[in-house]
């Protein structure tokens, strides 16, 4: 089993920044992908960014150039630095971890990000 604990959400003004963190624990192995999805009210959950254990990253077009995903393998932690935030970034952000060996997914509890003046 894997447990994910998220932190860093909150309220920020448009143009501001936030940094989300997600720490994983449990049976992980050294080959896994971590990342973030988000879900806004009335909308489907969408992928935001992901990073493999080798450091390869991917981003949604809507966040490219504004968000940066990174990870600390020693701490099994992934970070999402969000800059130039827009009201449309308002959503609950969910961390995920995919284990390569078992090809299964685990999810965090979600953290609210609200961008508003």
CORPEDA-V15876 format. One line per field, one symbol per residue. ss: DSSP state (a for helix, b for strand, c for the rest). phi: phi as a letter, one per 40 degrees, with the letter a starting at -180 (. if undefined). Layout:
ss: ???
phi: ???
This chain:
ss: cbbbbbbccbbbcccccbbbbbbbbbcccccbbbbbbbbccccccbbbbbbcccccbbbcccccccbbbbbbaaacbbbbbbccccaaacbbbbbbbbbccccbbbbcccbbbbbcc
phi: .bbbbbahcibacdgcbabcbabbahcbgbbabbabbabcdgbccbcbaaacccgcbabcdcbdgbbbbaabccbfbbbbcbbfcbdcccacbbcbbbccccfbbbbccgbcbbbac
